[in-house]
Amino acid sequence: MTGQDVETVDVVIVGGGPAGLNAALTLGRARKRVLLCDAGPPRNAAAEHIHGFVTRDGTPPREFRQIAREQLRPYGVQLREARVEAVQTLASGFQVVLQGAGAVSARRVLLATGMVDVLPDLPGFRELWGKSIFQCPYCHGWEVQGQAFGVLATQPPLLDFALFLTGWSPHITVFTEQRFELPPEQRERLLRAGVQLEERRIRRLLPGAEDGARAGLLEAVELEDGTRVAREVLFAPPPQQQSRVVQQLGLALDELGCVRVNAHYETSIPGIYAAGDLTTRLQGAVIAAAAGCAAASMLNHALNLESAEHGSR
Ligand SMILES: Cc1cc2nc3c(=O)[nH]c(=O)nc-3n(C[C@H](O)[C@H](O)[C@H](O)COP(=O)(O)OP(=O)(O)OC[C@H]3O[C@@H](n4cnc5c(N)ncnc54)[C@H](O)[C@@H]3O)c2cc1C
């Protein structure tokens, strides 16, 4: 290839999490030339195991990706550890610019970039994220059932989330930090369900002693006046952002900030498809993988018809 040549593939998949990997499997098996670019780290990098994914329950995230990548090999899918910096629309297809690795042209692009969790600056949060601080009980609730839960209620809907968590533990304290007015009827509902309320501000989250059984795990939530509320687990779904490449594209988003796709998983830019966490708040590895498969099938359908009609393969 000379400096002028640009490699051409049928599809560039941006992101190698469950959505991108399953899309690559589907497209590889459909005999498409596929380049999958992944910049890492995965969204669930802080977690030790993936739960709730049939046949993969309890698998470490790194192992999950390794198995998936091995299963792509027979189908000739190209994998590149590279960040996609930009996706440019051409008269026909797209130019995908890779950080430090030139550009690739593609007939279609599938975004599977996941979401960026914006972790709060609260001291102790980052260290405990994925170990004692979780976003979702379906992912980690079974492992911590019956323990002393805290819920960091940054917005009113998280009060209902606290009620919902009673399905996993009866020992729940909601920390509101006076971020919003608590209607008396909401207070009543929580107390009736046995959920404790703590409205003082949080100073930091404390792990157990380094030589003790709770080393690296949450032991207490320390309030601004020094009071320590013993807790073993904190549920705190953080705010999320779209990745930079998605923001740059200026795609239509819904009211929750998710990329809007039609029934064919196509975004507001024709030819650019999206699947996985970036399109929904119903987030989970198996859900993302299924969406990756569905989006790839739709995309492949469009490519096959295009090729059949215009002989462009
Ligand atoms: C702490 C934690 C624990 C979790 N545990 C579970 C669990 O037990 N079970 C479960 O079902 N779900 C779990 N989840 C949710 C699950 O991880 C996600 O729903 C799932 O990973 C989403 O898959 P995805 O492919 O959409 O995105 P991701 O897995 O986030 O993958 C997106 C990939 O795209 C890459 N990327 C982003 N931008 C670019 C770019 N410009 N160029 C190249 N690559 C890029 C990212 O680096 C990342 O590798 C957990 C989430 C968290 C935060």
The ligand as an SDF file (V2000), in Angstrom:
LIG
                    3D

 53 58  0  0  0  0  0  0  0  0999 V2000
  -18.5400   -1.6280   37.2070 C   0  0  0  0  0  0  0  0  0  0  0  0
  -19.4530   -2.2590   36.2040 C   0  0  0  0  0  0  0  0  0  0  0  0
  -19.8020   -3.5880   36.3240 C   0  0  0  0  0  0  0  0  0  0  0  0
  -20.6580   -4.1710   35.4000 C   0  0  0  0  0  0  0  0  0  0  0  0
  -21.0150   -5.4790   35.5640 N   0  0  0  0  0  0  0  0  0  0  0  0
  -21.8440   -6.0540   34.6920 C   0  0  0  0  0  0  0  0  0  0  0  0
  -22.2430   -7.4110   34.8620 C   0  0  0  0  0  0  0  0  0  0  0  0
  -21.8250   -8.0850   35.8070 O   0  0  0  0  0  0  0  0  0  0  0  0
  -23.1110   -7.9330   33.9660 N   0  0  0  0  0  0  0  0  0  0  0  0
  -23.5990   -7.2140   32.9100 C   0  0  0  0  0  0  0  0  0  0  0  0
  -24.3770   -7.7360   32.1150 O   0  0  0  0  0  0  0  0  0  0  0  0
  -23.2350   -5.9370   32.7300 N   0  0  0  0  0  0  0  0  0  0  0  0
  -22.3740   -5.3390   33.5940 C   0  0  0  0  0  0  0  0  0  0  0  0
  -22.0230   -4.0360   33.4270 N   0  0  0  0  0  0  0  0  0  0  0  0
  -22.5610   -3.3110   32.2740 C   0  0  0  0  0  0  0  0  0  0  0  0
  -21.7730   -3.7480   31.0280 C   0  0  0  0  0  0  0  0  0  0  0  0
  -20.3830   -3.6140   31.2710 O   0  0  0  0  0  0  0  0  0  0  0  0
  -22.1830   -2.9080   29.8270 C   0  0  0  0  0  0  0  0  0  0  0  0
  -23.5770   -2.8980   29.6820 O   0  0  0  0  0  0  0  0  0  0  0  0
  -21.5430   -3.4790   28.5620 C   0  0  0  0  0  0  0  0  0  0  0  0
  -20.1420   -3.5380   28.6920 O   0  0  0  0  0  0  0  0  0  0  0  0
  -21.9110   -2.6030   27.3810 C   0  0  0  0  0  0  0  0  0  0  0  0
  -21.3080   -3.1140   26.2430 O   0  0  0  0  0  0  0  0  0  0  0  0
  -20.9590   -2.1640   25.0200 P   0  0  0  0  0  0  0  0  0  0  0  0
  -20.3130   -3.0370   24.0140 O   0  0  0  0  0  0  0  0  0  0  0  0
  -22.1450   -1.3680   24.6360 O   0  0  0  0  0  0  0  0  0  0  0  0
  -19.9050   -1.0980   25.5940 O   0  0  0  0  0  0  0  0  0  0  0  0
  -18.5170   -1.2920   26.3570 P   0  0  0  0  0  0  0  0  0  0  0  0
  -18.4100   -2.6160   26.9930 O   0  0  0  0  0  0  0  0  0  0  0  0
  -18.3760   -0.0800   27.2010 O   0  0  0  0  0  0  0  0  0  0  0  0
  -17.4480   -1.2760   25.1940 O   0  0  0  0  0  0  0  0  0  0  0  0
  -17.2050   -0.0960   24.4460 C   0  0  0  0  0  0  0  0  0  0  0  0
  -15.7720   -0.1390   23.9850 C   0  0  0  0  0  0  0  0  0  0  0  0
  -15.5850    0.8880   23.0050 O   0  0  0  0  0  0  0  0  0  0  0  0
  -14.3400    1.4940   23.2300 C   0  0  0  0  0  0  0  0  0  0  0  0
  -14.3370    2.8270   22.6130 N   0  0  0  0  0  0  0  0  0  0  0  0
  -15.0060    3.9320   22.9840 C   0  0  0  0  0  0  0  0  0  0  0  0
  -14.7240    4.9540   22.1440 N   0  0  0  0  0  0  0  0  0  0  0  0
  -13.8490    4.4560   21.2360 C   0  0  0  0  0  0  0  0  0  0  0  0
  -13.1760    5.0210   20.1010 C   0  0  0  0  0  0  0  0  0  0  0  0
  -13.3470    6.3010   19.7350 N   0  0  0  0  0  0  0  0  0  0  0  0
  -12.3420    4.2410   19.3800 N   0  0  0  0  0  0  0  0  0  0  0  0
  -12.1480    2.9200   19.7180 C   0  0  0  0  0  0  0  0  0  0  0  0
  -12.7610    2.3460   20.7860 N   0  0  0  0  0  0  0  0  0  0  0  0
  -13.5930    3.1090   21.5220 C   0  0  0  0  0  0  0  0  0  0  0  0
  -14.2510    1.5460   24.7580 C   0  0  0  0  0  0  0  0  0  0  0  0
  -12.9270    1.7480   25.1790 O   0  0  0  0  0  0  0  0  0  0  0  0
  -14.7730    0.1520   25.1130 C   0  0  0  0  0  0  0  0  0  0  0  0
  -13.7340   -0.8000   25.0750 O   0  0  0  0  0  0  0  0  0  0  0  0
  -21.1790   -3.4180   34.3270 C   0  0  0  0  0  0  0  0  0  0  0  0
  -20.8250   -2.0600   34.1950 C   0  0  0  0  0  0  0  0  0  0  0  0
  -19.9840   -1.4820   35.1230 C   0  0  0  0  0  0  0  0  0  0  0  0
  -19.6290   -0.0350   34.9800 C   0  0  0  0  0  0  0  0  0  0  0  0
  1  2  1  0
  2  3  1  0
  2 52  2  0
  3  4  2  0
  4  5  1  0
  4 50  1  0
  5  6  2  0
  6  7  1  0
  6 13  1  0
  7  8  2  0
  7  9  1  0
  9 10  1  0
 10 11  2  0
 10 12  1  0
 12 13  2  0
 13 14  1  0
 14 15  1  0
 14 50  1  0
 15 16  1  0
 16 17  1  0
 16 18  1  0
 18 19  1  0
 18 20  1  0
 20 21  1  0
 20 22  1  0
 22 23  1  0
 23 24  1  0
 24 25  2  0
 24 26  1  0
 24 27  1  0
 27 28  1  0
 28 29  2  0
 28 30  1  0
 28 31  1  0
 31 32  1  0
 32 33  1  0
 33 34  1  0
 33 48  1  0
 34 35  1  0
 35 36  1  0
 35 46  1  0
 36 37  1  0
 36 45  1  0
 37 38  2  0
 38 39  1  0
 39 40  1  0
 39 45  2  0
 40 41  1  0
 40 42  2  0
 42 43  1  0
 43 44  2  0
 44 45  1  0
 46 47  1  0
 46 48  1  0
 48 49  1  0
 50 51  2  0
 51 52  1  0
 52 53  1  0
M  END
$$$$
